[in-house]
Amino acid sequence: MEYKFTKENFDAEVINSEVPVLIDFYADWCGPCKMMGPVVEDLAKEYDGKLKVGKVNIDQQPELAQRFGVMSIPYFAFIKEGTVVGDELGAIPKDRLVRKIQEII
């Protein structure tokens, strides 16, 4: 299941999550973000129950983008026990995200 993270649900869904979280910071107008969309969807299905996968639209949630210092997108943040434990920037191969996921789950 792919989540939609907002400032209203962020602490409950991300910071207090019992499983690690992958956040995809994106925008609807971003070409590389659109390319990564299906990859993120696949990861959400493949790791359901082991990893919470969700998206943050930086245009709709600028506070969250600022909180994470997002300057370029797509930006992927890996959160474990409320702390950023890794990140990736740009349209990257799925296997690179999978390697990072394997490190944190």
C-alpha positions as CSV (number, residue, x, y, z in Angstrom):
1,M,0.0,0.0,0.0
2,E,1.3,3.4,-1.0
3,Y,0.7,6.1,1.6
4,K,0.2,9.9,1.1
5,F,2.1,11.7,3.9
6,T,0.9,15.2,4.9
7,K,1.9,17.5,7.8
8,E,-1.3,16.3,9.5
9,N,-0.5,12.6,9.5
10,F,3.3,12.7,9.3
11,D,4.2,12.1,13.0
12,A,1.7,9.2,13.3
13,E,2.6,7.6,10.0
14,V,6.3,8.2,9.7
15,I,8.0,9.3,13.0
16,N,6.0,6.8,15.1
17,S,5.9,4.0,12.5
18,E,6.8,0.6,13.8
19,V,8.4,-0.3,10.5
20,P,10.9,1.6,8.4
21,V,9.6,4.2,6.0
22,L,10.5,5.2,2.5
23,I,9.3,8.7,1.5
24,D,9.2,9.8,-2.1
25,F,9.3,13.6,-2.3
26,Y,7.9,14.5,-5.7
27,A,5.8,17.0,-7.7
28,D,3.2,16.4,-10.4
29,W,5.1,18.6,-12.9
30,C,8.4,16.6,-12.4
31,G,9.3,14.3,-15.3
32,P,11.8,12.2,-13.4
33,C,9.3,11.9,-10.6
34,K,6.7,10.5,-13.0
35,M,9.3,8.0,-14.2
36,M,9.9,6.8,-10.6
37,G,6.2,6.6,-9.8
38,P,5.7,2.9,-11.0
39,V,8.9,1.9,-9.2
40,V,7.6,3.4,-5.9
41,E,4.3,1.6,-6.4
42,D,6.0,-1.7,-7.0
43,L,8.1,-1.3,-3.8
44,A,5.0,-0.4,-1.8
45,K,3.5,-3.8,-2.9
46,E,6.6,-5.8,-2.6
47,Y,7.5,-4.6,0.9
48,D,4.0,-4.3,2.3
49,G,4.1,-5.1,6.1
50,K,7.9,-4.7,6.2
51,L,8.3,-1.1,4.9
52,K,5.9,1.7,4.8
53,V,6.2,3.5,1.4
54,G,4.6,6.8,0.8
55,K,4.8,10.1,-1.1
56,V,5.0,13.7,-0.2
57,N,3.9,16.2,-2.8
58,I,6.3,19.1,-2.3
59,D,3.9,21.7,-3.8
60,Q,1.1,20.6,-1.4
61,Q,3.4,20.0,1.6
62,P,6.1,22.6,1.5
63,E,6.6,22.4,5.3
64,L,7.7,18.8,5.0
65,A,10.0,19.5,2.0
66,Q,11.6,22.2,4.1
67,R,11.9,20.0,7.1
68,F,13.9,17.5,5.1
69,G,15.9,20.2,3.2
70,V,14.6,19.0,-0.1
71,M,16.2,21.0,-2.9
72,S,15.8,18.7,-5.8
73,I,13.3,16.0,-6.7
74,P,12.7,13.1,-6.8
75,Y,14.2,12.8,-3.3
76,F,13.9,9.6,-1.3
77,A,14.3,9.6,2.4
78,F,14.6,6.4,4.5
79,I,13.3,6.7,8.0
80,K,13.8,4.2,10.8
81,E,12.6,4.8,14.4
82,G,11.9,8.4,13.5
83,T,15.4,9.2,12.2
84,V,16.7,9.6,8.6
85,V,19.0,6.7,8.0
86,G,19.6,7.2,4.3
87,D,18.6,9.1,1.2
88,E,18.8,9.0,-2.6
89,L,18.3,11.7,-5.1
90,G,17.1,11.6,-8.7
91,A,15.6,9.0,-11.0
92,I,17.6,6.0,-10.0
93,P,17.4,2.3,-10.8
94,K,15.0,0.2,-8.7
95,D,17.8,-2.1,-7.6
96,R,19.6,0.8,-5.9
97,L,16.5,1.5,-3.9
98,V,16.1,-2.2,-3.1
99,R,19.7,-2.4,-1.8
100,K,19.0,0.6,0.5
101,I,15.8,-0.9,1.7
102,Q,17.5,-4.2,2.5
103,E,20.0,-2.4,4.6
104,I,17.4,-0.8,6.8
105,I,14.7,-3.5,7.2
